[in-house]
Amino acid sequence: MAAFQPLKIGITCYPLIGGSGILATALGAELARRGHEVHFFSSAQPVRLDLAQPRIFFHEVVVNQYSLFTYPDYTLPLAVKMAQIGREAGLDVFHVHYAVPHATAAYLAVQMFGGDPARAPKIITTLHGTDTTLLGRDPSYRPAIEHALAHSDALTTVSESLREETLATFQLQQPVEVIHNFFEPAAKLRSRAEVRRELGLTNEEFLVVHSSNLRPLKRIDLLLRAFAAARATRPMRLLILAGTSFARYQPLLEELGLSDRVIVRGAVNDVEAYLGAGDAGLYASESESFGLSILETLFHGKPVVAFRVGGIPEVVVDGEGGFLHPFGDVEAMARSLALLADTPELPEQMGARGRQRAEQNFTSGRIVPKYEALYRRVCAAPASG
């Protein structure tokens, strides 16, 4: 049996709360646990990155505010930092999350290795959604994205849905591989009862939980309308774990008469504790390449009510781990919430089935080896250029 050969992997991601950054950070942590050396590049330390973990390194990219530029440039400082560390650490791979600006920066960094492509790290680009669904349709971005993707050594997407959309959006010669997101629940630090007491909930109240960065595509307006329309005999409350300010939705909250039924928590670190305190998850996105928050909800044994968009059906099986409805059908969503609230055994049964499927398909033990295999396959390919 061949001896284990650790790799040196550079990862670029956005540091903010969001699925791509969370996935990239979790992937790096798992790779380091498996013996690889992992270097993160970003403008700030990713929110869930533990620098005390062995074999994890963070390289901050400083963006200078030159008066020459109307807008600060991030791509070039990122490329320079990646090239510098790539040489000094002898990186094997640049694994970039999002094409803009990360794949472009990786391509520039590799060019800085000059006439020695054999020493340059290979580029693996993982698309998480916005590159394809938004920027890919913008003529001022599309050619640059397409160029960066064409010069990547491997391309992956986090769902089959996103893969199909990517192939339809860009003219690509190389294959696109699907490697789904994964999740590993953390050890429980607070009990369900403790969290519910903190939230001021009674045992009778049915708690619906939503967790996201509240970007427009998360459609918090439809989320609130669906919850307001739910007619259950059991009292219901909605907990929103907000990655950004909820202020813009406050007028709608008051218009719908939900001020005393909705709890908002911002900048929450122990998201899992709150998911464990809930009874169901509610998500109203108009576009979702995968739905990492949905996966987290399933791992905590909670059924999910959501719209049938993007990669969500690859995560949630309708009627098994929750209910999926056509986009915009808030009345159907409301009926599903009421059914869950008024049928005591249903949330537990659906939650158990959803968790079982999540554990079978979306754990680090199942997903991370796919990335390792991809790294080794790409590194073993002859250098071009």
C-alpha positions as CSV (number, residue, x, y, z in Angstrom):
1,M,0.0,0.0,0.0
2,A,1.4,3.4,-1.0
3,A,2.4,5.8,1.7
4,F,0.2,8.8,2.3
5,Q,1.6,11.8,0.4
6,P,0.2,15.1,1.8
7,L,-0.6,17.9,-0.6
8,K,-0.1,21.7,-0.2
9,I,-3.3,23.4,-1.0
10,G,-4.1,27.1,-1.4
11,I,-7.8,28.0,-0.9
12,T,-9.3,31.4,-1.8
13,C,-12.8,32.3,-0.6
14,Y,-14.9,35.3,0.5
15,P,-14.6,35.8,4.3
16,L,-18.2,36.8,4.9
17,I,-21.0,34.6,6.1
18,G,-22.3,32.7,3.2
19,G,-22.4,29.1,1.8
20,S,-19.2,29.3,-0.3
21,G,-17.1,30.7,2.5
22,I,-18.4,28.3,5.0
23,L,-17.9,25.3,2.7
24,A,-14.4,26.4,1.7
25,T,-13.4,26.9,5.4
26,A,-14.9,23.5,6.4
27,L,-13.1,21.8,3.5
28,G,-9.8,23.3,4.4
29,A,-10.2,22.2,8.0
30,E,-11.1,18.7,7.0
31,L,-8.1,18.5,4.6
32,A,-5.8,19.7,7.4
33,R,-7.2,17.0,9.7
34,R,-6.3,14.5,7.0
35,G,-2.7,15.6,7.0
36,H,-2.6,18.1,4.2
37,E,-1.1,21.6,4.5
38,V,-3.8,24.3,3.7
39,H,-3.2,28.0,3.0
40,F,-6.1,30.4,3.0
41,F,-6.1,33.7,1.0
42,S,-8.7,36.3,1.7
43,S,-9.1,40.0,2.6
44,A,-10.0,39.0,6.1
45,Q,-9.9,35.8,8.2
46,P,-12.9,33.7,7.3
47,V,-15.5,33.7,10.1
48,R,-15.3,30.0,10.9
49,L,-11.5,29.5,10.3
50,D,-9.7,28.1,13.3
51,L,-6.0,29.2,13.1
52,A,-5.1,27.1,16.1
53,Q,-5.7,24.0,14.1
54,P,-2.4,22.3,12.9
55,R,-1.4,22.7,9.2
56,I,-3.7,25.7,8.7
57,F,-2.3,29.0,7.5
58,F,-3.9,32.3,6.7
59,H,-2.6,35.0,4.3
60,E,-4.3,38.3,4.5
61,V,-4.6,40.2,1.2
62,V,-4.2,43.9,1.8
63,V,-6.1,46.2,-0.5
64,N,-4.4,49.7,-0.7
65,Q,-6.5,52.8,-1.2
66,Y,-4.7,54.6,-4.0
67,S,-6.2,57.9,-5.1
68,L,-5.2,56.9,-8.6
69,F,-8.0,54.3,-8.6
70,T,-11.6,55.3,-8.5
71,Y,-12.3,51.9,-6.9
72,P,-9.9,49.8,-4.9
73,D,-8.5,46.7,-6.7
74,Y,-8.5,43.3,-5.1
75,T,-7.7,41.0,-7.9
76,L,-4.1,42.1,-8.5
77,P,-3.0,42.1,-4.8
78,L,-4.7,38.7,-4.4
79,A,-2.8,37.3,-7.4
80,V,0.5,38.7,-6.1
81,K,-0.1,37.1,-2.7
82,M,-1.0,33.8,-4.2
83,A,2.1,33.8,-6.5
84,Q,4.3,34.7,-3.5
85,I,3.0,32.0,-1.2
86,G,2.7,29.5,-4.0
87,R,6.5,29.8,-4.6
88,E,7.5,30.0,-0.9
89,A,5.3,27.1,0.3
90,G,5.6,25.0,-2.8
91,L,1.8,24.8,-3.2
92,D,0.5,22.0,-5.4
93,V,-3.0,23.4,-5.9
94,F,-5.0,26.6,-5.9
95,H,-8.6,25.7,-5.1
96,V,-10.6,28.8,-5.7
97,H,-14.2,29.3,-4.7
98,Y,-16.0,31.6,-7.2
99,A,-14.5,32.6,-10.5
100,V,-14.7,36.3,-9.7
101,P,-12.2,37.4,-8.7
102,H,-10.5,34.2,-7.4
103,A,-10.1,32.1,-10.6
104,T,-8.8,35.2,-12.5
105,A,-6.3,35.9,-9.7
106,A,-5.2,32.3,-9.7
107,Y,-4.6,32.4,-13.5
108,L,-2.5,35.6,-13.1
109,A,-0.6,34.1,-10.2
110,V,0.3,31.0,-12.3
111,Q,1.5,33.3,-15.1
112,M,3.9,34.9,-12.6
113,F,5.7,31.5,-12.4
114,G,7.0,32.5,-15.9
115,G,8.5,29.7,-18.1
116,D,8.3,27.0,-15.5
117,P,4.6,25.7,-15.6
118,A,5.7,22.4,-13.9
119,R,6.3,24.3,-10.7
120,A,3.1,26.3,-10.8
121,P,0.1,25.2,-8.8
122,K,-2.8,23.6,-10.6
123,I,-6.0,25.6,-10.6
124,I,-9.3,24.0,-9.5
125,T,-12.3,26.3,-9.7
126,T,-15.5,25.6,-7.7
127,L,-18.6,27.5,-8.8
128,H,-21.2,28.2,-6.1
129,G,-23.9,30.0,-8.1
130,T,-23.5,33.7,-8.6
131,D,-20.7,33.4,-11.2
132,T,-23.2,31.6,-13.4
133,T,-26.6,32.8,-12.4
134,L,-25.8,36.6,-12.2
135,L,-22.3,37.6,-13.5
136,G,-22.3,35.0,-16.2
137,R,-25.2,36.9,-17.9
138,D,-23.4,40.2,-17.6
139,P,-21.5,41.1,-20.8
140,S,-19.0,43.1,-18.8
141,Y,-18.0,40.0,-16.8
142,R,-18.8,37.0,-18.9
143,P,-15.7,37.0,-21.2
144,A,-13.4,37.3,-18.2
145,I,-15.2,34.5,-16.3
146,E,-15.1,32.3,-19.4
147,H,-11.4,32.9,-19.8
148,A,-10.6,32.1,-16.2
149,L,-12.7,28.9,-16.4
150,A,-11.0,27.8,-19.6
151,H,-7.6,28.2,-18.0
152,S,-8.6,26.2,-14.9
153,D,-7.3,22.6,-14.7
154,A,-10.6,21.4,-13.3
155,L,-14.1,22.8,-12.7
156,T,-16.6,21.7,-10.2
157,T,-20.1,22.8,-9.2
158,V,-21.9,22.1,-5.9
159,S,-25.0,20.7,-7.6
160,E,-26.2,19.0,-10.9
161,S,-28.6,21.9,-11.4
162,L,-25.7,24.4,-11.3
163,R,-23.6,22.2,-13.6
164,E,-26.4,22.2,-16.2
165,E,-26.8,26.0,-15.9
166,T,-23.0,26.6,-16.1
167,L,-22.7,24.5,-19.3
168,A,-25.7,26.4,-20.8
169,T,-24.2,29.8,-19.9
170,F,-20.5,29.4,-20.9
171,Q,-18.7,27.9,-23.9
172,L,-16.5,25.4,-22.1
173,Q,-14.3,22.7,-23.6
174,Q,-13.5,20.8,-20.4
175,P,-15.9,18.7,-18.3
176,V,-17.6,20.1,-15.2
177,E,-17.7,17.7,-12.2
178,V,-20.4,17.8,-9.5
179,I,-19.1,17.6,-5.9
180,H,-21.9,18.5,-3.5
181,N,-21.5,20.5,-0.3
182,F,-21.1,18.7,3.0
183,F,-21.7,19.4,6.7
184,E,-20.4,18.1,9.9
185,P,-22.5,18.9,13.0
186,A,-20.5,20.3,15.9
187,A,-20.7,19.1,19.5
188,K,-23.7,20.5,21.3
189,L,-22.8,23.2,23.8
190,R,-26.3,24.2,24.8
191,S,-29.4,22.0,25.1
192,R,-32.7,22.6,23.2
193,A,-34.4,23.5,26.4
194,E,-31.8,26.1,27.3
195,V,-32.0,27.8,24.0
196,R,-35.8,27.9,24.0
197,R,-35.7,29.4,27.5
198,E,-33.4,32.1,26.2
199,L,-35.8,32.8,23.3
200,G,-38.8,33.0,25.7
201,L,-40.6,30.1,24.2
202,T,-43.1,27.8,25.8
203,N,-43.1,24.0,25.2
204,E,-46.3,24.4,23.3
205,E,-44.9,26.8,20.7
206,F,-43.8,25.5,17.3
207,L,-40.6,27.2,16.3
208,V,-39.8,27.7,12.6
209,V,-36.2,28.6,11.9
210,H,-34.6,30.4,9.0
211,S,-30.8,31.0,8.6
212,S,-29.2,33.0,5.8
213,N,-27.3,36.2,4.9
214,L,-30.6,37.8,3.9
215,R,-29.4,38.6,0.3
216,P,-32.3,39.7,-2.0
217,L,-32.4,36.3,-3.6
218,K,-33.3,34.7,-0.2
219,R,-36.7,36.4,-0.6
220,I,-37.3,37.3,3.0
221,D,-40.5,39.0,1.9
222,L,-42.0,35.7,0.7
223,L,-40.7,34.0,3.8
224,L,-42.5,36.4,6.1
225,R,-45.7,36.3,3.9
226,A,-45.7,32.5,4.0
227,F,-45.3,32.4,7.8
228,A,-48.0,35.1,8.2
229,A,-50.4,33.0,6.1
230,A,-49.9,29.8,8.1
231,R,-53.1,28.9,10.0
232,A,-52.3,26.4,12.7
233,T,-54.1,25.7,15.9
234,R,-50.8,25.4,17.7
235,P,-49.0,28.7,18.4
236,M,-46.1,29.4,16.0
237,R,-43.0,31.6,16.2
238,L,-40.4,32.3,13.5
239,L,-36.7,32.6,14.4
240,I,-34.5,34.4,11.8
241,L,-30.7,33.9,12.1
242,A,-29.5,36.9,10.1
243,G,-26.1,37.1,8.7
244,T,-26.7,40.8,7.8
245,S,-29.0,43.6,9.0
246,F,-32.7,42.8,9.1
247,A,-33.6,46.5,9.1
248,R,-34.9,46.7,5.5
249,Y,-37.6,44.0,6.3
250,Q,-38.8,45.6,9.5
251,P,-41.6,47.6,7.8
252,L,-43.0,44.5,6.2
253,L,-42.8,42.7,9.5
254,E,-45.0,45.4,11.0
255,E,-47.3,45.5,8.1
256,L,-48.0,41.8,8.4
257,G,-48.6,42.1,12.2
258,L,-45.7,39.7,13.0
259,S,-43.7,41.9,15.4
260,D,-44.5,39.8,18.4
261,R,-44.2,36.4,16.6
262,V,-40.8,36.8,14.9
263,I,-37.5,36.7,16.7
264,V,-34.4,38.0,14.9
265,R,-30.8,37.1,16.0
266,G,-27.9,38.7,14.2
267,A,-24.2,37.7,14.1
268,V,-24.9,34.3,15.6
269,N,-21.9,32.1,16.1
270,D,-23.7,29.0,17.5
271,V,-26.2,28.6,14.6
272,E,-26.5,24.9,15.4
273,A,-27.8,25.5,18.9
274,Y,-30.7,27.5,17.5
275,L,-31.4,24.9,14.7
276,G,-31.6,22.3,17.4
277,A,-34.1,24.4,19.3
278,G,-36.4,24.6,16.3
279,D,-39.1,22.3,14.9
280,A,-38.8,23.0,11.2
281,G,-36.8,25.1,8.7
282,L,-38.3,27.6,6.3
283,Y,-36.5,28.8,3.1
284,A,-38.0,30.9,0.3
285,S,-35.0,31.5,-2.0
286,E,-35.8,32.3,-5.7
287,S,-32.4,30.8,-6.7
288,E,-30.2,28.4,-4.7
289,S,-27.3,26.5,-6.2
290,F,-27.3,24.0,-3.3
291,G,-28.7,25.3,0.0
292,L,-26.1,24.8,2.8
293,S,-28.3,26.2,5.5
294,I,-31.0,23.7,4.4
295,L,-28.5,20.9,4.7
296,E,-27.6,22.1,8.2
297,T,-31.3,22.1,9.1
298,L,-31.7,18.5,7.9
299,F,-28.6,17.3,9.9
300,H,-30.4,18.6,13.0
301,G,-33.4,16.4,12.3
302,K,-35.7,19.2,11.2
303,P,-38.0,19.0,8.2
304,V,-37.6,21.8,5.6
305,V,-40.3,23.7,3.8
306,A,-38.9,25.5,0.7
307,F,-39.4,26.3,-3.0
308,R,-38.4,23.8,-5.6
309,V,-35.6,25.8,-7.2
310,G,-32.0,25.2,-8.3
311,G,-30.2,22.5,-6.3
312,I,-32.7,22.3,-3.4
313,P,-34.4,19.1,-4.8
314,E,-30.9,17.4,-4.7
315,V,-30.8,18.1,-1.0
316,V,-34.4,17.7,0.1
317,V,-36.7,14.9,-1.2
318,D,-40.3,16.3,-1.3
319,G,-42.5,14.4,1.0
320,E,-39.6,12.7,2.7
321,G,-37.4,15.3,4.5
322,G,-39.8,18.2,4.0
323,F,-42.1,19.9,1.5
324,L,-41.1,21.6,-1.7
325,H,-43.4,23.9,-3.6
326,P,-43.4,25.9,-6.9
327,F,-41.6,29.2,-6.5
328,G,-43.9,32.0,-5.2
329,D,-46.6,29.7,-3.9
330,V,-46.7,31.1,-0.4
331,E,-50.1,29.7,0.3
332,A,-48.9,26.1,-0.3
333,M,-45.9,26.8,1.9
334,A,-48.2,28.1,4.6
335,R,-50.3,25.0,4.5
336,S,-47.2,22.8,4.9
337,L,-46.1,24.8,7.9
338,A,-49.6,24.5,9.5
339,L,-49.6,20.7,8.8
340,L,-46.3,20.2,10.5
341,A,-47.3,22.3,13.5
342,D,-50.6,20.5,14.0
343,T,-49.4,17.0,13.4
344,P,-47.1,16.3,16.3
345,E,-45.5,13.1,15.0
346,L,-44.9,14.4,11.4
347,P,-41.9,16.8,12.1
348,E,-40.1,14.1,14.0
349,Q,-40.7,11.5,11.3
350,M,-39.8,13.7,8.4
351,G,-36.8,15.2,10.3
352,A,-35.5,11.7,10.9
353,R,-35.7,10.7,7.2
354,G,-34.1,14.0,6.1
355,R,-31.3,13.5,8.6
356,Q,-30.7,9.9,7.5
357,R,-30.4,11.0,3.8
358,A,-28.1,13.8,4.7
359,E,-25.9,11.5,6.7
360,Q,-25.8,9.0,3.8
361,N,-24.9,11.6,1.1
362,F,-23.5,14.9,2.5
363,T,-20.9,14.2,5.2
364,S,-17.2,15.2,5.0
365,G,-16.3,11.5,5.0
366,R,-18.2,11.1,1.7
367,I,-17.4,14.4,0.0
368,V,-13.8,15.4,1.0
369,P,-12.2,12.3,-0.5
370,K,-13.8,13.3,-3.9
371,Y,-11.8,16.6,-3.7
372,E,-8.6,14.8,-2.6
373,A,-9.0,12.4,-5.6
374,L,-9.5,15.4,-7.9
375,Y,-6.4,17.2,-6.6
376,R,-4.3,14.1,-7.1
377,R,-5.7,13.5,-10.6
378,V,-5.0,17.1,-11.6
379,C,-1.5,17.1,-10.1
380,A,-0.6,13.9,-11.9
381,A,-1.6,15.4,-15.3
382,P,1.3,16.6,-17.4
383,A,2.0,20.4,-17.3
384,S,0.8,22.5,-20.2
385,G,2.2,25.7,-21.5
